[in-house]
Amino acid sequence: MTYAECLADRLQQEYRDIKFDLICAVPSSSDKKQTQGFDNVELMCRYLSSKTGIPLKKNVLKKIRRTEKQTGLNYQQRAEN
């Protein structure tokens, strides 16, 4: 089972009484998109939308500054990043 499948199941089971207005993806850096050739967060959001019926809205959030990768950062460093 993929992470997106687990998340969709959890949304449907634990939050079934909540009506969500939309699903939106947190933007990735353009460097990451070019390296991978796709936006994995957007793909996961598309899957969640298709499984839950919650509409996916693109371009709701905008990345306004470059940040370093979160991998290897502690809690405080992540908060500051």
C-alpha positions as CSV (number, residue, x, y, z in Angstrom):
1,M,0.0,0.0,0.0
2,T,1.4,3.4,-0.9
3,Y,1.6,6.4,1.4
4,A,-1.2,8.1,-0.7
5,E,-3.4,5.1,-0.3
6,C,-2.8,5.0,3.5
7,L,-3.6,8.7,3.7
8,A,-6.8,8.4,1.7
9,D,-8.0,5.5,3.9
10,R,-7.2,7.5,7.0
11,L,-9.1,10.5,5.7
12,Q,-12.1,8.5,4.9
13,Q,-12.1,6.6,8.2
14,E,-11.1,9.1,10.8
15,Y,-12.3,12.3,9.2
16,R,-15.5,11.2,7.5
17,D,-17.7,13.6,9.5
18,I,-15.6,16.6,8.3
19,K,-16.4,18.3,5.0
20,F,-13.2,19.5,3.5
21,D,-13.4,22.4,1.0
22,L,-10.3,21.5,-1.0
23,I,-7.0,19.7,-1.2
24,C,-4.0,21.8,-2.2
25,A,-0.3,20.9,-2.6
26,V,2.5,22.7,-0.8
27,P,4.7,23.9,-3.7
28,S,8.0,22.1,-4.3
29,S,11.1,23.9,-5.6
30,S,11.4,24.1,-9.4
31,D,14.8,22.4,-9.1
32,K,13.2,19.4,-7.5
33,K,10.6,19.2,-10.2
34,Q,13.2,19.3,-12.9
35,T,15.4,16.7,-11.3
36,Q,12.6,14.2,-10.7
37,G,10.6,15.2,-13.8
38,F,7.3,15.4,-11.8
39,D,5.9,16.9,-8.6
40,N,5.3,14.0,-6.2
41,V,3.2,16.1,-3.8
42,E,0.9,17.1,-6.6
43,L,0.6,13.5,-7.7
44,M,-0.3,12.4,-4.2
45,C,-2.9,15.2,-3.9
46,R,-4.5,14.2,-7.2
47,Y,-4.8,10.6,-5.9
48,L,-6.3,11.8,-2.6
49,S,-8.8,14.0,-4.5
50,S,-9.9,11.1,-6.8
51,K,-10.3,8.7,-3.9
52,T,-12.1,11.1,-1.5
53,G,-14.1,13.3,-3.8
54,I,-12.5,16.4,-2.2
55,P,-11.7,18.9,-5.0
56,L,-8.0,19.6,-5.8
57,K,-7.2,23.3,-6.3
58,K,-3.9,24.1,-7.9
59,N,-1.9,27.3,-7.4
60,V,-3.5,28.1,-4.1
61,L,-0.1,28.4,-2.3
62,K,2.9,30.1,-3.7
63,K,6.6,29.4,-2.8
64,I,8.1,32.8,-2.1
65,R,11.6,31.8,-1.0
66,R,14.2,29.0,-1.4
67,T,14.6,26.8,1.6
68,E,17.1,24.1,2.2
69,K,16.1,20.4,2.3
70,Q,14.5,19.3,5.6
71,T,16.3,16.0,5.6
72,G,18.9,16.0,8.4
73,L,17.5,19.0,10.1
74,N,16.3,18.9,13.8
75,Y,13.0,20.3,15.0
76,Q,14.4,23.8,15.7
77,Q,16.2,24.0,12.3
78,R,13.0,22.8,10.5
79,A,11.0,25.5,12.3
80,E,13.5,28.2,11.2
81,N,13.7,26.8,7.6
